[in-house]
């Protein structure tokens, strides 16, 4: 049985595990947003950054990529993802129904935000998001690098995200 992972942020450009298949996919009922304060990877406790998370929203759809873990690597892939994504308890691991662009439907390991967690910061104005992202740096590098990589890969895949495109342009202007 194939283990699928839904990628909507850094998993698009840095899955970190052996991938057997990549398929454009959509996840109904969720939207991608910078709604999680990052105190490890893209910020610090003193200067939190922002990372993308999936926030539940009726009628929303998040476009991303379904990644099939290479056969025989499922256990190590799950262990890797849990170490990477569950560094704090702000993300929750869920098995969610994902619609693949080729017509298949699969259940995929998906990391969504826990809106009751202290790192949750949904509905921040875009200008405030840009200011935070422009200055934060964490263990995996500058917050703006994460934003620019994600926006560029979404555009490359034909999955334009107007909020991320605006944020990317605004952060570049703030840092100029």
N, C-alpha and C positions, 0 to 999 in steps of 0.2 A: 504494500500500500504506500502510495506516494505521500510524503510529508510536504505540505505547502506552507509557505510563509507569505503574508501580505506585507509588501513594502510600500511606504508612502512618504518616507523622509530619507534618512541616510542609508537605509537598506537599498534604495534605488541605485546608489553609486558606490556603496561600500558594504556589500552583504556580509563579508567576513567568513563565509562558509562555502563549500563546494556546491555549485548550482547546476542542476541537470537541465533545467528548462526555465525560461522566463516568458511570461505571457502577460500582456496588458490585462488589467482586471479592474473591477469596480466593486465597491463595498457600500451597499445601501444602508441608510440610517446613521451614517457617521460623516463628519467633515474634518479635514486636516486644518489645524491652526496652531499658532505659537501660543499654546495655553498651558505650558509646563515650564516652570522656572528650573533652570539647569544649574545645579550646585557642584557638579562633578565634571562632566565632559565638555561643556561649552560655557562654563561660568564657575563661580566659586561661592562659598557661603557668604563671603564679604561682598561680592559683586556678582549676583546671579545673572546668568544669561537666560535665553529662551530657546526651547527646542519644540519641535512639532510633536503633536499628539493627536489622537483621534478623539473627538468629543462627540457624544451622541447628539443627534439632531434629527427630529422627525422630518422626512422628506428630503434629507440631504443625501448626497452620493459622494464618496471619495474615490477618485481615480488614482490608480497606482499600478503596481506590478505584483503578480503572483510568482513566487520563486519556489521551484521544486528542489528540495534538498537532494543531493546526489545519493543514489541508492547505497545503503550500507553506512551512510554518514548521519543518519537521523538522530541518534542519541547524542553524538558529539555536537551536532548542529543545535539541538535544543539546549544542551548544557552551555554552549557558547552564547546563544541568544539570551538565556536567562542571566548569565553573568554580565552581559552588556546592557540589556534593557531593564533588568530588575535591580539595578545598583541601589536604587531607593525604591520604596514601595509606591511611588507615584503612578507607575504603569501597572496595569493589570493584564495578565496573559489570558487571552480568550481564544476559543475556537469559533470562528465566525464564517458564515456563508458568504463566499466570494463568487462573483460572476466573471468568468474569463471571456476575453474578447472573441475567442474561437467557439463560443457557445457552451462550453462545459461549465459546470457549477462544482465548486469544491469547498471543503472546510479547510480554513487556513489558520495557522497560529498567527495571532494578531495582538499587538500591544496597544492598549487603549488607556486613556487617562482615568484616574480615580478622582472624580470631582470633589470628593470629601478630603483629599490629601492636601497638606499645607503648601505643596509646590504647585497646585493648580491655580491658574490665573486667567481663566477664560474671559473673553470679551474686552481685553485691553485694547484701547484705540491703536490703530496702525502706527501713528506717529510715535506713541510711547514704545511700541514694540521696536520700531526702527532705532530709537535712541538707546534702548537696552542692548540690542544686537550689535550696534556699532561699537560699543565699548567693552563688552564682556569677552573674557578669555578663560578657557578651562583646560582640563587635563588633555583633551584631544585637540586643542587649538582654539583659534579665534571663532567667536560666535558667527561673525559675518561669513567666514569660509563655509560653514555649515549651510547657511542660508543660500549663498551664491551657488554652491554645488547642487543643492536640492532644486533650486529654481531652474538652473541650466539643464539638469537631467530631465526634469519634467517637460521642459520645452523641447528637448531633443526627442523625447518619446511622443510628442504631439499632445501632451497632457497639460496644456497651459493652465496656470493657477494665477488669476489676476492679482490676488492679494500678495502672493510671493513675488510676482514680477514687480509690483509697486514697491514692496519692501526692499527688494534687491537694488532697485534704482535709487531709492531714498537713502539707503545705508551707504551706497557708493558716494552720493552727494554729501552726506554728513561727514564721511571720512576724507573727502577731497581737500 
